[in-house]
């Protein structure tokens, strides 16, 4: 196995997915690519002046999300890791980044109806549109 792509946001679910992916990469001698998608600011006609963050600020904040996730799981250890940040919707950024990957790993937040029973919308989109196999890491049940 060569490359495992992992979707990262600020949730504990993403940290569980990252920990799982790092262990899988160790077992399969693979590299891991952490991906965080950030939204592009939209300006609408407002009766006031609004200052929006520029792309460099958004990229820096997105990079911090990835670095924080790595710290939260104790670092990459001996697994080669690449950090990728891109503007756009999470599902489309993940599926585009997964082109040529061996595996896409995402956490299931389950924020929709029947909390905990359904996959989140990003997980559903990843499963439906990924160019490679997908692992959805869910919460452990008590």
N, C-alpha and C positions, 0 to 999 in steps of 0.2 A: 504494500500500500504506500502511496506517495504523499498525498496531501489531504488533510482533513480540515474543512472550513467550519468555523463555529460562530454562530450569531451571538453577539454580546449586547446586552442592554444593562440597565442598572439593577436588575432584579436578582434575587437569590436563585431563581430558576436558571438564569444564564450562568451563574457561577457553578451550579450543579452540572450543567451541560459542559462547561469548560473543564471541570475536574474529570468528567467521564471521557471527554475527547483526549485529554492529556494522557490518561491511563491507556486508552486504546492506541494512541500514537506510540507510547512506550512499547506496548506489546507487538506492534506491527512495524516498528522502525519507520515511522512516518513523521512528517512535519505538520504543524498546526498553523492555520491562518485564522486569526481572530478578526472578526468583521463587525464594525459598528456603523450603522446608517444614521445620518443626522438630517433633519428636515431643512429644506432651503426656506429662508424667510420669505414670506409673501407680503407685499405692500398693497394695501387697499386704499381707496380714496378716503382719507380721514380729514376732519376739519382741524387737524393739528399736525405738528411736526413730530415724527417718530424716528428715533435712531435705531437702526437694526444692526446686529453684529455682522461683521464682514466674514467672508469665507475662512480666512485664517483663524479668526477667533473660534468659529464653529469647529474647524478641524482640530484645533488645540483642545477644545473641550471634549471632542469625541475621542481623541487620543488618550485623554485622562481616564475616560470610562474604561478603555481597554487595559490601561496600566493598572487601574484599581482592581479590575477583575482578576488580573494575574496575581496581584498581591494577595487578594482574598483567598485564593486557592493555594497559596504557598509558593508561587512562582512556577516557571516551566520545567524546572529541573534540567534534565539532559535532553529535553525535546526541543528541536529547532522551532522557533515561533516567529511568525510575521504578523505585524499589526497593520490592518487596513481600515481606513475610514473613507466613506463616500457619501456624498449628498444624495438623498432620494428616499423613497419608501423602503422600509426594512425588508419586506418580502422580495421586492424586485432586486434590491442591491444584493441580498443573499443568493438568490438564484443566479444572477449574473456572475457573481464572484465564484460560485460553485462550478462554473464551466471548467471542465478538465480536472475537477477534483474527484477523489475516490469516495468521499463521504461528506455530507452536510449534517451538522449536529446543531439542534436548537433545543431550548428549554420550553416547556409548556407552562404558560402562565395561567391559562384557564380563566381569563377575566370575563368571558362571555356568560351567557345563561348557564344554569346548572353548574355553577363554579366547581371546578375540579373534575367534572365529568367530560367536558369538551376540551379539545385543543384550542389554543388561542388562534386568532385570525392569521398571524404570521406563520405559526406552525402549520396551519391548514394550507396556506398558500405555498409554503416550502414543500410540503408533501405533494401537492398537486402539480407544481411546476418545476421542481428541481431537475437538473440534467444528470443527477447522480443519486445514489441511494441516500435516504434521510433517516437519521435517528432522532426521535423526539424523547428527550429525557424528562420524565414526569416526577412529581413529588412522591416520596415514599408514603404509603398509606399505613396508618397506625393499626 
